Amino acid sequence: MRAVVQRVKEGSVEIKEKEIGKIEQGLVVLLGVGQNDTEKDAEYIAGKIINLRIFEDKEGKMNLSLKNINGQILVISQFTLYGDCKKGRRPSFISAALPDKAVKLYEYFVRCIKNYNLKVETGQFQAMMLVKIFNDGPVTIFLDSEKLI
């Protein structure tokens, strides 16, 4: 499972010009599910994201987590995180999970995040979305459960 985690002042997602999710200070997570991912990957990445100390304390150091600041989180499915550009110029997505598996693990990941009792918003799986991200810092972290677990 791969996640691009962005610290934001605010974020939102629209489908067909209708806003379906919006957060204030917190994290926007772009989440990709791979062929070999399991619930263990989702649990690990969720815990890692919630506890990432990437928010500034009173001294300006990144010592606080999403939990510490009672932040919000917007989760967007993004299979393109598994794009492989080693050959040619068009990415191959054969490492991404097929939709039936991906949606189950995406939804499981969202449930894992909701267990932390923070405001959670989501996009819509397999929809064409407009995601607005007001990156704070900018701070962007890339996580890959295959390299972390």
Secondary structure, DSSP 8 states (H G I E B T S, - for coil): -EEEEEEEEEEEEEETTEEEEEESSEEEEEEE-BTT--HHHHHHHHHHHHH---EE-TTS-EEE-HHHHT-EEEEEE-GGGG-B-SSSSS-B-TTB--HHHHHHHHHHHHHHHHTT-S-EEE--TT---EEEEEEEEEEEEEEEHHHH-
